């Protein structure tokens, strides 16, 4: 499925991975809508690229519905990419003080990083399902979600985040099977350590720490590399029901 001429929704599109994806899809000819809570960055992208920005919380049904509706004003929604983030609770299951990890924090982390993905996926899939297929294979669209290699090798103190990202991985094949009669593909990207503008000055320190630990290339990932994979997933119709690690062969150590 070609990106050119499609309508695409990028949830979390004002962040590092999301912004790179927005720029890539826009350059490839898609009509892009950014859904995010970062108003300043979102509006700046809107002004620069001539795309649309919608303020939306991925965990809220009405917000995501509004973003989907905005995308559909530009044409049939064919591409959904979810890169949204948010605060995540950390800590050992039992702390040094003997206290168990906070339940409310765990629930909030799962709500943001798992329930939010589910919410975006179900609502964008419903919109895609209402449209006619674009080709003889019956393709109606593609959904790209974002997990993390923490889903496989969560580090000490990452239990809530690893659980949520593991859930995203776990949904991928099931969702692809659920949506196969409708001609909608589902693929997840599991990034390793990526250097994004959000790190600011701390980026140099992170690069110095992680770079030597990554087999090849010995550096952190770059957001355009994520975006390039998103476009390839969109255009390669045989990619479906899979989680793709994008990590330079990195495997997280315990800590």
Secondary structure as GFF3:
##gff-version 3
##sequence-region A 1 255
A	DSSP	beta_strand	7	11	.	.	.	ID=ss1
A	DSSP	alpha_helix	16	27	.	.	.	ID=ss2
A	DSSP	beta_strand	31	36	.	.	.	ID=ss3
A	DSSP	alpha_helix	39	49	.	.	.	ID=ss4
A	DSSP	beta_strand	52	55	.	.	.	ID=ss5
A	DSSP	alpha_helix	61	72	.	.	.	ID=ss6
A	DSSP	beta_strand	77	82	.	.	.	ID=ss7
A	DSSP	alpha_helix	103	110	.	.	.	ID=ss8
A	DSSP	pi_helix	111	115	.	.	.	ID=ss9
A	DSSP	alpha_helix	116	129	.	.	.	ID=ss10
A	DSSP	beta_strand	141	146	.	.	.	ID=ss11
A	DSSP	alpha_helix	150	153	.	.	.	ID=ss12
A	DSSP	alpha_helix	159	179	.	.	.	ID=ss13
A	DSSP	three_ten_helix	180	182	.	.	.	ID=ss14
A	DSSP	beta_strand	184	191	.	.	.	ID=ss15
A	DSSP	beta_strand	194	195	.	.	.	ID=ss16
A	DSSP	three_ten_helix	197	199	.	.	.	ID=ss17
A	DSSP	alpha_helix	202	210	.	.	.	ID=ss18
A	DSSP	three_ten_helix	211	213	.	.	.	ID=ss19
A	DSSP	beta_strand	221	222	.	.	.	ID=ss20
A	DSSP	alpha_helix	223	235	.	.	.	ID=ss21
A	DSSP	beta_strand	242	246	.	.	.	ID=ss22
###
